[in-house]
Amino acid sequence: MSDVKKLGKVSATEKNPSTIDDFYFWTKAGVVLNPFDIVKVQHINGSTTYGAIESISHVTDSASHLSSFISSEFGEITDTADGNTDRLAFNYVHVKVVGNDKGIYTPVLHGNVVTTCTPDDIKKAYGLDKVKNPLPCGYLEMYGEKVPVNINADFLVGPDGAHLNISGISGLACKTSYCMFLLNAMQQKYSKEDLSAEHGKTAAYVIFNVKGQDLLTIDKEAQLDDTEKQKYALLNLQPKPFKNVSYFYPYSKSAENHHMQTFGNWDEIVHSQWSKDKLGIFKYTWKACKDRLEYIFANEDIDDASGTMASIIAYIESEKEPFNNVHSWQKFKLVMKELLNNDDKDKGKEMLAKTNIALVSWKKFNRIMEKVLCDEVFTDDVSEDSHEVVLSETLKDIKPNEVRVIDIAHLDEKSQGFVFGDVMDTLHSMMSAKNIDGMPDKIVVFVDELNKYAGKDTPKSSQILQQLLEITERGRSLGLILFSVEQFKSAIHDRVRGNCATSAYGRTNFVEVANSEYRYYGETYRNMMTRLDPGEYIISNPAMRSLMKINFPRPVYKENK
């Protein structure tokens, strides 16, 4: 599209005047326009004002619906019944001002001609022509054209802003697919061969697989048709899957059977990862867990107003008697058994007295620990010959441009929470210390179902919640960035949600958009959120002049739905 098309003229009335924020224009009935379309108006001093269409109304000179009924021969709806009155009809359009190319924001004048925009005009309107440190985030479809959209990566992964939150209903919103699209674009941008062009910044990625096998083949190439490949070319991206990927699965005694259940074919996928040294089986030894037991209790819904669980954990971590000689899970279980065996004839009573903590509290602690320790991932026997690793230790070896996928889909919720808390604690300590040679400047962590760990109903005492608050509030300066996904953004803790500089909204429902968190977006945008198709998102970023509806192409990696 090289030429612009005249649409109508600005209409400033007593009831609906032009303002510095918005204006109206009339257009002929039948002209095809859509919400989010960009239009332009010639303004004073040779400037041009750009605006985004918010709503479109159709009106006639009929005084009421009754008049329309009567004028159509009292309700005749046959094809030959044209009615006795030829009504005058037109559309009027409400436009939100996006910007002016000369910074002039006085209201546009009545009678000025409104036209469509060229792709270059659209880029100027949104400021896309001046984006620094660009990162592809999708493309606009407008007036039959596809316009690539780049956001300033400094507002996504720092230093100017950080963290991404994606919300939308399950299935139709494609939340994981969009997040993985952005991560793939980031890996291409911050690849080693581009370091000189990207100010020497490097990045690595840690991805949690929390559902089935969704993210366990992200280094396998998808079969894309020419149309999808053209979309990647438009965005200046290679339609290639992730590189430098390693997968980490939880240990089980029958690991092969476990992964056959996961994939249905051990030889084709997991064995391939094994043979190429892309696979690790992670375990949690007593040594790795001793100082992080609080993450097992992070989201535990227990009546512990006095903080006795925290006191027990602190007592164990301080290695006071009888835990001063505990070096394995087996020894821990033995000590707990002796401690709880509180007969007068037994030494358990003496041990209990030294802890100065009530027996009932120790029993509650033990019940929770027994449930968790039933999971085979908690064991002290680590065999490097069998690709077995301690997760917190192997993460310290992460290098620039590497992707680590951690599978927690088949763990129970307590074990999932512990693994997540342990990984985030490890990464936070690494990025705070910055004392590991070859460590990346940034580590981006992707987690689905954020509401499990940072929901509004998560206990305030939760160590994982406190950890996420710390990361979202100060992770930007450390280079630890959170990419999170959930169905309903309104269910996320206010401080976590508020510290995400970039938000993306996929299709959601009317109940969600009725929440107060959406009141600033306007009725049109809220309604659009309930009608978005798969592959469509409304995104918000501090560097953008307005909310923007974008599309993104299909994932470049093999999906295992």
C-alpha positions as CSV (number, residue, x, y, z in Angstrom):
1,M,0.0,0.0,0.0
2,S,1.8,3.2,-1.2
3,D,-1.1,5.7,-1.4
4,V,-3.3,7.0,1.4
5,K,-7.1,7.0,1.1
6,K,-9.3,9.8,2.3
7,L,-11.7,8.6,4.9
8,G,-13.7,11.6,6.0
9,K,-13.3,14.9,8.0
10,V,-12.9,15.8,11.6
11,S,-16.1,16.6,13.3
12,A,-15.9,18.8,16.5
13,T,-19.3,19.4,18.1
14,E,-20.5,21.0,21.3
15,K,-21.1,17.6,22.9
16,N,-18.1,15.9,21.4
17,P,-15.3,18.4,20.9
18,S,-11.7,17.6,19.8
19,T,-9.3,17.5,22.7
20,I,-5.6,16.9,23.1
21,D,-6.4,13.2,23.8
22,D,-9.0,12.3,21.2
23,F,-11.2,13.5,18.3
24,Y,-14.1,12.3,16.1
25,F,-14.5,12.2,12.3
26,W,-17.3,11.2,10.0
27,T,-17.0,8.8,7.2
28,K,-19.4,7.2,4.6
29,A,-21.4,4.2,5.7
30,G,-19.7,1.0,4.4
31,V,-16.1,2.2,4.7
32,V,-14.2,-0.7,6.3
33,L,-12.3,0.3,9.4
34,N,-11.3,-1.6,12.5
35,P,-10.4,-0.8,16.1
36,F,-6.6,-0.1,16.5
37,D,-6.3,1.1,12.9
38,I,-4.0,4.2,12.7
39,V,-5.3,7.3,10.9
40,K,-3.7,10.7,10.3
41,V,-4.8,14.3,10.1
42,Q,-2.9,17.3,8.8
43,H,-2.5,19.7,11.6
44,I,-1.2,23.3,12.2
45,N,2.3,24.4,11.3
46,G,2.6,21.7,8.7
47,S,2.5,18.9,11.4
48,T,0.7,15.6,11.2
49,T,-1.4,14.1,14.1
50,Y,-1.8,10.3,14.3
51,G,-4.6,8.5,16.1
52,A,-5.7,5.0,16.8
53,I,-9.4,4.1,16.2
54,E,-11.2,3.2,19.4
55,S,-14.8,2.8,18.4
56,I,-17.0,3.1,15.3
57,S,-20.7,4.0,15.3
58,H,-23.3,4.0,12.6
59,V,-26.1,6.6,12.7
60,T,-29.0,7.8,10.6
61,D,-31.4,10.7,10.6
62,S,-34.1,8.5,12.2
63,A,-35.3,10.0,15.4
64,S,-35.9,6.6,17.0
65,H,-36.1,2.9,16.3
66,L,-39.9,3.2,16.1
67,S,-39.4,5.7,13.2
68,S,-37.2,3.1,11.4
69,F,-39.8,0.4,11.9
70,I,-42.7,2.6,10.6
71,S,-40.6,3.9,7.6
72,S,-40.1,0.3,6.5
73,E,-43.8,-0.2,5.7
74,F,-44.5,-1.1,9.4
75,G,-42.1,-3.9,9.6
76,E,-41.9,-5.4,6.1
77,I,-38.6,-7.1,5.7
78,T,-39.0,-8.5,2.2
79,D,-36.3,-7.7,-0.3
80,T,-38.7,-5.5,-2.3
81,A,-39.7,-3.4,0.7
82,D,-37.3,-0.4,0.5
83,G,-39.4,1.7,2.9
84,N,-41.1,4.9,2.4
85,T,-38.2,7.1,3.6
86,D,-34.7,7.1,2.2
87,R,-32.7,7.6,5.4
88,L,-29.4,9.5,5.5
89,A,-26.7,7.4,7.0
90,F,-23.0,7.7,7.9
91,N,-20.5,6.4,10.4
92,Y,-18.6,8.4,13.0
93,V,-15.4,7.3,14.5
94,H,-13.8,7.9,17.9
95,V,-10.0,8.3,17.7
96,K,-7.4,8.3,20.5
97,V,-4.5,10.6,19.7
98,V,-1.2,8.6,19.6
99,G,1.2,11.4,18.7
100,N,2.2,14.4,16.5
101,D,5.3,14.4,14.4
102,K,6.3,17.9,15.6
103,G,5.1,17.5,19.2
104,I,2.1,19.7,18.7
105,Y,-0.8,18.5,20.9
106,T,-3.4,21.2,20.5
107,P,-6.7,19.7,19.4
108,V,-7.1,18.9,15.7
109,L,-9.4,21.3,13.8
110,H,-12.9,20.7,12.6
111,G,-13.2,19.9,8.9
112,N,-9.6,18.7,8.4
113,V,-9.4,15.6,6.2
114,V,-8.7,12.2,7.8
115,T,-6.8,9.6,5.8
116,T,-5.4,6.1,6.1
117,C,-1.7,5.6,6.7
118,T,1.2,4.0,4.9
119,P,3.4,1.5,6.8
120,D,6.0,4.3,7.3
121,D,3.2,6.4,8.8
122,I,2.2,3.6,11.2
123,K,5.8,3.3,12.4
124,K,6.0,7.0,12.9
125,A,2.7,7.1,14.8
126,Y,3.8,4.5,17.3
127,G,7.5,5.6,17.4
128,L,8.6,2.3,15.9
129,D,10.9,4.2,13.5
130,K,13.1,5.4,16.4
131,V,13.2,2.3,18.7
132,K,16.6,1.8,20.3
133,N,18.0,-1.7,20.9
134,P,15.1,-3.2,18.9
135,L,13.7,-6.7,19.7
136,P,10.9,-8.2,17.4
137,C,7.7,-8.7,19.3
138,G,5.3,-9.4,16.5
139,Y,3.6,-7.5,13.6
140,L,0.6,-5.3,13.0
141,E,-2.0,-6.1,10.3
142,M,-3.5,-2.9,9.0
143,Y,-5.0,-1.8,5.7
144,G,-3.9,-5.1,4.1
145,E,-0.3,-4.7,5.2
146,K,1.9,-6.4,7.7
147,V,4.1,-4.0,9.7
148,P,6.9,-5.4,11.9
149,V,6.9,-4.2,15.5
150,N,10.0,-3.9,17.6
151,I,10.2,-3.0,21.2
152,N,13.1,-1.5,23.1
153,A,14.8,-4.5,24.7
154,D,16.1,-2.2,27.4
155,F,12.5,-1.9,28.7
156,L,12.1,-5.7,28.7
157,V,15.3,-7.1,30.1
158,G,16.8,-3.9,31.6
159,P,18.4,-1.6,32.4
160,D,15.4,0.8,31.8
161,G,12.7,-1.7,32.7
162,A,12.3,-5.4,33.2
163,H,10.1,-8.5,33.5
164,L,7.2,-9.7,31.2
165,N,3.8,-10.9,32.3
166,I,1.5,-12.7,29.9
167,S,-2.1,-13.5,30.7
168,G,-5.1,-15.2,28.9
169,I,-7.5,-18.1,29.1
170,S,-6.2,-21.6,28.7
171,G,-5.8,-23.0,25.2
172,L,-7.0,-20.0,23.1
173,A,-4.5,-17.4,24.3
174,C,-1.3,-19.3,23.2
175,K,0.5,-17.8,26.2
176,T,3.5,-20.2,26.2
177,S,3.9,-20.0,22.4
178,Y,4.1,-16.2,22.6
179,C,6.6,-16.2,25.4
180,M,8.8,-18.8,23.6
181,F,8.6,-16.6,20.5
182,L,10.1,-13.7,22.4
183,L,12.7,-15.9,24.0
184,N,13.7,-17.3,20.6
185,A,14.0,-13.7,19.3
186,M,16.1,-12.8,22.3
187,Q,18.4,-15.8,21.8
188,Q,19.0,-14.7,18.2
189,K,19.6,-11.1,19.2
190,Y,22.0,-11.9,22.1
191,S,23.9,-14.7,20.3
192,K,27.6,-14.7,20.6
193,E,28.2,-13.6,17.0
194,D,26.2,-10.5,17.7
195,L,27.9,-9.4,20.9
196,S,29.7,-6.4,19.3
197,A,26.5,-5.2,17.8
198,E,24.6,-5.5,21.0
199,H,26.8,-3.5,23.4
200,G,28.5,-6.6,24.7
201,K,25.5,-7.9,26.5
202,T,25.0,-11.7,26.9
203,A,22.0,-13.7,28.1
204,A,21.1,-17.2,29.1
205,Y,17.7,-18.8,29.7
206,V,16.1,-21.1,32.3
207,I,12.7,-22.5,31.3
208,F,10.4,-24.5,33.6
209,N,8.3,-27.2,31.8
210,V,5.2,-27.5,34.0
211,K,2.7,-29.1,31.7
212,G,3.2,-32.5,30.0
213,Q,5.8,-32.3,27.3
214,D,5.2,-28.9,25.9
215,L,8.7,-27.6,26.1
216,L,10.8,-30.7,25.9
217,T,11.7,-30.5,22.2
218,I,12.4,-26.8,21.7
219,D,15.6,-27.6,19.8
220,K,13.7,-29.7,17.2
221,E,12.7,-27.9,14.1
222,A,9.0,-27.4,13.3
223,Q,7.6,-27.9,9.8
224,L,6.6,-24.3,8.8
225,D,4.9,-23.4,5.5
226,D,6.1,-20.6,3.3
227,T,3.6,-18.2,4.7
228,E,5.0,-18.6,8.3
229,K,8.6,-18.4,7.0
230,Q,7.7,-15.1,5.3
231,K,6.5,-13.8,8.7
232,Y,9.8,-14.5,10.3
233,A,11.6,-12.9,7.4
234,L,9.4,-9.8,7.9
235,L,10.6,-9.7,11.5
236,N,14.2,-10.2,10.5
237,L,14.4,-13.5,12.4
238,Q,15.6,-16.9,11.3
239,P,12.8,-19.6,11.4
240,K,15.1,-21.8,13.5
241,P,14.5,-23.5,16.9
242,F,16.5,-22.8,20.1
243,K,20.2,-23.6,20.2
244,N,22.4,-24.8,23.0
245,V,19.6,-26.5,24.8
246,S,20.0,-28.9,27.8
247,Y,17.1,-30.8,29.4
248,F,16.9,-31.8,33.1
249,Y,14.4,-34.4,34.3
250,P,13.6,-35.4,37.8
251,Y,15.1,-38.7,39.0
252,S,13.0,-41.8,39.4
253,K,14.2,-45.4,39.9
254,S,12.6,-46.4,36.6
255,A,13.8,-43.3,34.7
256,E,13.4,-45.0,31.3
257,N,9.8,-46.1,32.0
258,H,9.1,-42.6,33.3
259,H,10.1,-40.9,30.1
260,M,8.4,-43.5,27.9
261,Q,5.2,-42.5,29.7
262,T,6.1,-38.9,29.0
263,F,6.9,-39.2,25.3
264,G,5.6,-42.5,24.2
265,N,8.9,-43.2,22.5
266,W,12.1,-43.3,24.6
267,D,14.4,-44.0,21.6
268,E,13.3,-41.1,19.4
269,I,13.5,-38.2,21.9
270,V,15.0,-38.8,25.3
271,H,17.6,-41.3,24.1
272,S,18.6,-38.8,21.5
273,Q,19.1,-36.1,24.2
274,W,21.0,-38.7,26.3
275,S,23.4,-39.6,23.4
276,K,24.1,-36.0,22.5
277,D,24.8,-35.1,26.2
278,K,21.9,-32.8,26.3
279,L,20.2,-34.5,29.2
280,G,20.6,-34.5,33.0
281,I,18.8,-36.4,35.7
282,F,18.5,-34.1,38.7
283,K,18.5,-35.2,42.3
284,Y,18.3,-33.3,45.6
285,T,20.9,-34.4,48.2
286,W,20.6,-33.5,51.9
287,K,23.6,-31.1,51.4
288,A,21.8,-29.3,48.6
289,C,18.6,-29.0,50.5
290,K,19.6,-28.4,54.1
291,D,19.7,-24.6,53.8
292,R,16.6,-24.3,51.7
293,L,14.0,-26.4,53.5
294,E,11.7,-23.3,53.8
295,Y,10.8,-23.7,50.1
296,I,9.1,-27.0,50.9
297,F,6.7,-25.1,53.2
298,A,6.4,-22.0,51.0
299,N,2.9,-22.5,49.9
300,E,1.8,-24.9,52.6
301,D,-1.7,-24.0,53.9
302,I,-1.1,-24.7,57.5
303,D,-2.1,-22.9,60.7
304,D,1.3,-21.6,61.8
305,A,0.6,-18.1,63.2
306,S,3.4,-18.5,65.7
307,G,6.0,-19.4,63.1
308,T,6.9,-22.7,64.6
309,M,7.7,-24.3,61.2
310,A,10.2,-21.5,60.6
311,S,11.7,-22.0,64.0
312,I,12.2,-25.7,63.3
313,I,13.8,-25.0,60.0
314,A,16.1,-22.5,61.5
315,Y,17.0,-25.0,64.2
316,I,17.9,-27.7,61.7
317,E,19.9,-25.3,59.5
318,S,21.9,-24.1,62.5
319,E,23.1,-27.8,62.9
320,K,22.3,-27.8,66.6
321,E,22.0,-31.2,68.4
322,P,20.6,-33.7,67.4
323,F,21.1,-32.4,63.8
324,N,24.8,-31.6,64.1
325,N,25.9,-34.9,62.6
326,V,23.2,-35.2,59.9
327,H,24.9,-35.5,56.4
328,S,22.3,-37.5,54.5
329,W,18.5,-38.0,54.1
330,Q,18.8,-41.4,55.7
331,K,20.4,-39.9,58.8
332,F,17.9,-37.1,58.9
333,K,15.0,-39.6,58.9
334,L,16.7,-41.6,61.7
335,V,17.1,-38.5,63.9
336,M,13.5,-37.4,63.3
337,K,12.3,-40.9,64.3
338,E,14.3,-40.7,67.5
339,L,13.1,-37.2,68.2
340,L,9.5,-38.2,67.8
341,N,9.8,-41.4,69.9
342,N,9.1,-39.5,73.1
343,D,8.8,-42.3,75.7
344,D,10.4,-41.6,79.1
345,K,12.7,-44.6,78.5
346,D,14.0,-43.2,75.3
347,K,16.5,-40.5,74.6
348,G,13.9,-38.7,72.4
349,K,12.5,-36.7,75.4
350,E,16.0,-35.4,76.2
351,M,16.5,-34.5,72.6
352,L,13.2,-32.7,72.4
353,A,13.9,-30.7,75.5
354,K,17.1,-29.3,73.9
355,T,15.2,-28.0,70.9
356,N,12.8,-26.0,73.1
357,I,10.0,-26.7,70.5
358,A,6.8,-28.5,71.3
359,L,6.4,-32.1,70.2
360,V,3.2,-31.4,68.3
361,S,5.1,-28.9,66.1
362,W,7.8,-31.4,65.3
363,K,5.1,-34.0,64.4
364,K,3.4,-31.5,62.0
365,F,6.8,-30.7,60.5
366,N,7.5,-34.4,60.0
367,R,4.2,-35.2,58.4
368,I,4.9,-32.6,55.7
369,M,8.5,-33.7,55.2
370,E,7.4,-37.4,54.9
371,K,5.1,-36.6,52.0
372,V,7.8,-34.7,50.2
373,L,10.5,-37.2,50.8
374,C,8.4,-39.9,49.2
375,D,9.5,-38.4,45.9
376,E,12.5,-40.3,44.6
377,V,14.2,-37.0,43.5
378,F,15.3,-36.6,47.2
379,T,18.3,-38.9,47.4
380,D,22.0,-38.7,48.3
381,D,23.3,-41.1,45.6
382,V,24.4,-39.1,42.6
383,S,26.1,-40.9,39.8
384,E,27.7,-38.7,37.1
385,D,28.2,-41.7,34.9
386,S,24.4,-41.9,34.6
387,H,24.0,-38.2,33.8
388,E,22.8,-37.5,37.3
389,V,23.3,-33.9,38.7
390,V,22.5,-31.7,41.6
391,L,20.4,-29.0,40.0
392,S,21.7,-26.0,42.0
393,E,25.3,-27.0,41.2
394,T,24.9,-27.6,37.5
395,L,23.1,-24.2,37.1
396,K,26.2,-22.4,38.2
397,D,27.9,-23.6,35.0
398,I,25.3,-21.9,32.7
399,K,27.0,-19.9,29.9
400,P,25.9,-17.1,27.6
401,N,23.3,-18.1,25.0
402,E,22.5,-21.4,26.7
403,V,19.0,-22.7,27.4
404,R,18.3,-24.9,30.4
405,V,14.9,-26.6,30.4
406,I,13.8,-28.0,33.8
407,D,11.0,-30.5,33.7
408,I,8.8,-30.5,36.8
409,A,5.6,-31.5,35.2
410,H,5.4,-34.9,36.9
411,L,6.4,-33.8,40.4
412,D,3.8,-33.1,43.0
413,E,3.0,-29.5,43.9
414,K,5.2,-29.4,47.0
415,S,8.2,-30.8,45.1
416,Q,7.5,-28.4,42.2
417,G,7.5,-25.5,44.6
418,F,10.8,-26.6,46.2
419,V,12.5,-27.0,42.8
420,F,11.3,-23.6,41.7
421,G,12.4,-21.9,44.9
422,D,15.7,-23.6,44.9
423,V,16.5,-22.6,41.3
424,M,15.4,-19.0,41.8
425,D,17.5,-18.8,45.0
426,T,20.5,-20.2,43.2
427,L,20.2,-17.8,40.3
428,H,19.6,-14.8,42.6
429,S,22.7,-15.7,44.6
430,M,24.7,-16.1,41.4
431,M,23.6,-12.8,39.9
432,S,24.1,-11.0,43.2
433,A,27.7,-12.2,43.6
434,K,28.8,-12.0,40.0
435,N,31.8,-14.0,40.9
436,I,31.6,-16.8,38.4
437,D,33.8,-16.7,35.3
438,G,32.0,-16.6,32.0
439,M,28.6,-16.0,33.6
440,P,26.0,-14.2,31.3
441,D,25.1,-10.6,32.0
442,K,21.4,-11.5,32.1
443,I,19.5,-14.7,33.0
444,V,15.8,-14.8,31.8
445,V,13.6,-17.3,33.7
446,F,10.3,-18.4,32.2
447,V,7.6,-19.9,34.5
448,D,4.1,-20.9,33.7
449,E,1.2,-20.8,36.3
450,L,2.7,-17.9,38.3
451,N,-0.4,-17.8,40.4
452,K,0.9,-20.9,42.2
453,Y,3.8,-19.0,43.7
454,A,2.7,-15.3,43.6
455,G,-1.1,-15.3,43.8
456,K,-3.1,-12.8,45.9
457,D,-4.0,-15.7,48.2
458,T,-0.4,-16.9,48.7
459,P,0.5,-16.7,52.3
460,K,2.5,-13.6,53.1
461,S,5.0,-15.8,54.9
462,S,5.8,-17.8,51.7
463,Q,9.5,-17.7,51.0
464,I,8.9,-18.1,47.3
465,L,6.6,-15.1,47.3
466,Q,9.1,-13.0,49.2
467,Q,11.8,-14.2,46.7
468,L,9.7,-13.2,43.7
469,L,9.0,-9.8,45.2
470,E,12.7,-9.3,45.6
471,I,13.4,-10.4,42.0
472,T,10.7,-8.3,40.4
473,E,11.6,-5.2,42.5
474,R,15.4,-5.5,42.3
475,G,16.2,-8.2,39.7
476,R,16.5,-5.6,36.9
477,S,19.7,-4.2,38.4
478,L,21.1,-7.7,38.9
479,G,20.2,-9.0,35.5
480,L,17.8,-11.6,36.7
481,I,14.6,-11.3,34.6
482,L,11.2,-13.0,35.1
483,F,9.0,-14.0,32.2
484,S,5.8,-15.2,33.7
485,V,2.5,-16.6,32.5
486,E,-0.9,-17.2,34.1
487,Q,-4.6,-17.3,33.1
488,F,-5.9,-14.3,35.1
489,K,-3.6,-11.4,35.8
490,S,-6.0,-10.0,38.4
491,A,-5.1,-13.1,40.6
492,I,-1.4,-12.1,40.8
493,H,0.1,-10.3,43.8
494,D,-0.1,-6.5,43.2
495,R,3.6,-5.9,43.7
496,V,4.7,-8.7,41.3
497,R,2.2,-7.6,38.7
498,G,3.0,-3.9,39.1
499,N,6.8,-4.4,38.6
500,C,6.4,-6.2,35.3
501,A,7.3,-3.4,32.8
502,T,5.8,-5.2,29.8
503,S,2.4,-6.9,29.8
504,A,0.8,-9.0,27.1
505,Y,-2.9,-9.8,27.0
506,G,-4.3,-12.7,25.1
507,R,-7.9,-13.7,24.9
508,T,-9.7,-13.6,28.2
509,N,-13.2,-13.5,29.5
510,F,-15.7,-10.8,30.6
511,V,-15.3,-11.7,34.3
512,E,-11.6,-11.0,34.2
513,V,-11.8,-7.7,32.3
514,A,-14.4,-6.5,34.8
515,N,-11.7,-6.4,37.5
516,S,-10.4,-3.1,38.6
517,E,-6.9,-3.8,37.2
518,Y,-8.4,-3.3,33.7
519,R,-10.2,0.0,34.3
520,Y,-7.6,2.2,32.7
521,Y,-7.7,0.4,29.4
522,G,-11.0,1.7,28.2
523,E,-14.1,-0.2,27.2
524,T,-13.0,-0.8,23.6
525,Y,-9.7,-2.4,24.6
526,R,-11.4,-4.5,27.3
527,N,-14.0,-5.8,24.8
528,M,-11.3,-6.6,22.3
529,M,-9.5,-8.7,24.9
530,T,-12.5,-11.0,25.0
531,R,-12.5,-11.5,21.2
532,L,-8.8,-12.0,20.3
533,D,-7.9,-14.9,18.1
534,P,-5.0,-17.3,18.8
535,G,-1.9,-15.6,17.8
536,E,-3.2,-12.1,18.7
537,Y,-2.0,-10.1,21.6
538,I,-2.5,-6.6,23.1
539,I,0.8,-5.5,24.5
540,S,1.8,-2.7,26.8
541,N,5.3,-1.4,27.3
542,P,6.6,1.9,28.8
543,A,8.4,2.9,25.6
544,M,5.2,2.5,23.5
545,R,3.0,5.5,22.9
546,S,-0.2,3.4,23.0
547,L,-1.5,-0.2,23.6
548,M,-0.9,-2.2,20.4
549,K,-2.7,-5.2,19.0
550,I,-0.1,-7.5,17.4
551,N,0.2,-10.9,15.8
552,F,3.0,-13.4,16.0
553,P,4.0,-16.4,13.9
554,R,3.8,-20.0,14.8
555,P,6.6,-21.4,17.0
556,V,9.7,-22.5,15.2
557,Y,10.2,-25.6,17.4
558,K,8.4,-28.9,17.4
559,E,5.4,-28.8,19.7
560,N,4.3,-31.8,21.7
561,K,0.7,-31.0,22.6
